[in-house]
Amino acid sequence: MKILIPSIIAIMMSVGVIFVRMKASHKPVSAKKIILPPLFMSTGALMFISPYFRVTTWELFEATVAGLLFSILLIKTSKFEVRDNAVYMKRSKAFAFILIGLLLVRIVAKSILSQQIEVGQLSGMFWILAFGMIVPWRIAMLVQYKKLVATS
């Protein structure tokens, strides 16, 4: 039960992200829309004020490396195109499958790791993993966006 409810919430959030991403391909992209999600997510770092969520140096390293590795998949599937004098995200069929795959990895990892790591620390690790994934992905998107804007 300790893992079931968070897993259901994660599944609902992932489905939501897939739908938001599909709709986003119908609206022009801007630098602001690329930069804001990691900034909004950064407020989650306030959880580390509480000792309950603090992680060891090794856990910080592991979560960061995992996030960086997962970001490669997102970077590879995020492409832009110019349409009607505006920049749009290209729809990628692989993106939905990658999100689902990442979700499954998350659920399996959480069920295994929750037997060895306290729930608070594990929550902190998964936040670090997610932040370590979104920041490089969004930086890569911003670089790609700026190059496309400069050449068009």
N, C-alpha and C positions, 0 to 999 in steps of 0.2 A: 504494500500500500504506500510505503514511503517513497517508492520509485514510480508507481503507477500514475498517480495524479500529476506529478511534474512531467512525466512522459506524455500524457494526454495533452497537457497544456503546450508542450513543445511541438507536438504534432499539429495542434490547431494554429499555433503561431507560424509554423512552416508553411502550412497550406495558405495562410494569410499572406505570407511573403511571396509565395508563388503567384497568387492573384494580383498583388500589388505590382510585382515585377512585370507581369503580362500587360497590365494596364499602362504601366510606365512607358512601354514601347510606343504608345500612341501619343505621347506628349513630348515636346522638346526637352532636352536636357540642358541644365545650366551648371556652372561651376558651383553655385550655391547649393543646388540639389545634390551634388556629389559630396560636398564638404560637410553639410549639416548632420547626416546620420552619425558619423563617428563623434562629432561634438556632443550631440544629444546623449549618445551612449556613454560618453566619458563621465557623466554624472554618477554612473553606477560605481565608479571607483570609490565613492564615499562609503561604500559598504566596508571597506578595509579599515575604517575608523574603529569598527567593532572588532575586538580580538577573536570573536566567533568565526569571522570570515578570513582571517589572516592565513597566509600560506608560507611554507618554508621557501628558502631560496631555490632549492631543487624543484619544488612544485611550480614555482614561478617560471623557471627555465623550461620545464617540460610543457607547461601549458602554452607558453609563448612560441616555442618551436612547433608544437602541433598546430597552433593558429596560423603561423607563417606557412607551413606546408599546405594546410587546407586553403589558404588564400590563393595559392597557385591555381587551383581548380577554378576559383571564381574569376581570377584575372584572365585566364585562358578563354573563358566563355563570355566575357563582357567586351563587346565591340560596339563601336558607334558608326553611324552613317549620316550623310547629309541628305536631307529631303526637304524640299520647299524652302531652301535657304535657312534651314535650322538643323541642329544636331539631334539625332534620335538614337536611342539604344536599339541595336539589332536584336530581334527575338532569337533566342537560342533554345532549341529543344533540349539540349544537354543540361541547361541550367536547372530546370525542374528536377531532372534525375540526379544531378549533383546535390541539390538541396536535400532531396529525399535520402540519398546515400549518406550525406553528412549527418542527417537526423538519426538514421539507423546506427551509425558509428557512435553518435553521442549517447543514444539509449543503451547500447551494449556496454560502452565504456562506463557509463554512470552506474549500471547495475553491477558491474565487476568492481569498480573502484569504491563504491559505497560500502563494500564489505571491509575495506582496509583504511579508508580515509573518512574523517568526520564530515558530516553533511555540510557544515559551514565552510570548511576548507575546500570541499569539493565544489560548492557553489562559487567560491572565489576563483578556483581553478578554471571552471567553465566560463566565467565572465572574462578572465584573462585570455582564454583560448579564443572566445568570440571577438574580443577587442583586438587581439593579435591577428585575427583573420580579416576583420573589416578595415582596419587602418591601412595595411599595405594594398588591399584591393581598391579602396577608394583613392589612394595616392596614385596607383597605376591608372585608374579611370580618369583622374584629373589630368595626368600627364598626357594620356591619349586624347582626351577632350581638347586640351589646349593646343596640341599639335594639329588636330583636325580643324580647329577654328582658325589657326594661323595660316593653314594652307588653303582654306576655302574662302 
